[in-house]
Amino acid sequence: MPRKRTRPANMGRAVSPHRVRVRRGQDTARAIIKRHLREEGRQMMELVYAWNCSRGHVYDLFYLDRPLAPAHVEGAIRILKLDDFDANELRLVAAREAGWMIDAAYLLQEGESGALARQGGAA
């Protein structure tokens, strides 16, 4: 008799007691960091200096079932020298994994950012 799953597939624990669902095929913060490392020909060990931890701890953080801390995300952005778009994408994905309820309606769109800047400018 096959063993019954106690937890649904692909579910992680967030900072809050509620479960956070990460859809299959959707990038996680760890997957985004790994992709940027691979694209630049770098290794995970280079995060040791950014995260101020040991080599084993870097691997532990990548394979633990919990969200990355904001300091780890910012350290990875600094080491990888990501542009604003990629850095904000990584921050947004990491925040959603951590359980933050981020509504896309409140994010600035390309056309709205200029309009909002003009409204707040000199009157």
RAVEN-V385161 format. One record per pair of residues at least 6 apart in sequence whose ideal C-beta (glycine too) atoms are under 6 Angstrom apart, sorted by sequence separation. I is the first residue (numbers start at 1). J is the second residue. If there is no record, write none. Layout:
i->I j->J
i->I j->J
This chain:
i->14 j->20
i->22 j->28
i->96 j->102
i->48 j->55
i->11 j->19
i->12 j->20
i->45 j->55
i->48 j->58
i->77 j->87
i->47 j->58
i->10 j->24
i->44 j->58
i->51 j->72
i->73 j->94
i->51 j->75
i->50 j->75
i->68 j->94
i->50 j->78
i->50 j->79
i->67 j->97
i->67 j->98
i->30 j->62
i->46 j->79
i->29 j->68
i->33 j->76
i->36 j->80
i->12 j->65
i->32 j->90
i->29 j->93
i->29 j->94
i->29 j->97
i->20 j->99
i->15 j->98
i->16 j->99
i->14 j->98
i->15 j->99
i->14 j->99
